């Protein structure tokens, strides 16, 4: 499913209770990634299945265009994440809270992703 220079990389997982868990892979990652970033969350009423499983709770993929039934504008993703954390809707594991083992385990994939991003930016393919 993920081939070529692009690879799936995301600093999240799910707690045993099913709540999303964001993990900082470097100091202040949450702020540097999400602060000041706006966007939309879209909702669909019906979805035609894509023909493959989406291994993310409460997520779906469709093989055809889907009508949008509603949307919510998020003016600042960082503030929205902090609010969701306060409300218990998700949890955040700050870099400083990670064990040395976890930090070391994340180091290699993170550094590989950064090298890939740098090589993409250094070419004029866009």
Number of C-alpha atoms within 10 A of each C-alpha: 5 7 7 6 10 11 11 8 9 10 14 15 14 14 12 8 6 12 14 19 18 20 19 21 21 15 11 12 15 22 14 12 12 15 16 12 14 13 11 12 9 12 13 12 9 11 14 12 13 12 9 10 10 12 8 10 10 7 8 15 15 13 11 10 9 14 12 11 10 11 11 10 11 14 14 14 20 19 16 15 19 16 13 14 16 11 10 11 14 18 21 17 15 16 17 13 12 14 10 10 8 12 16 11 11 14 12 11 12 16 11 11 16 12 12 15 13 11 11 14 11 9 8 6 6 5
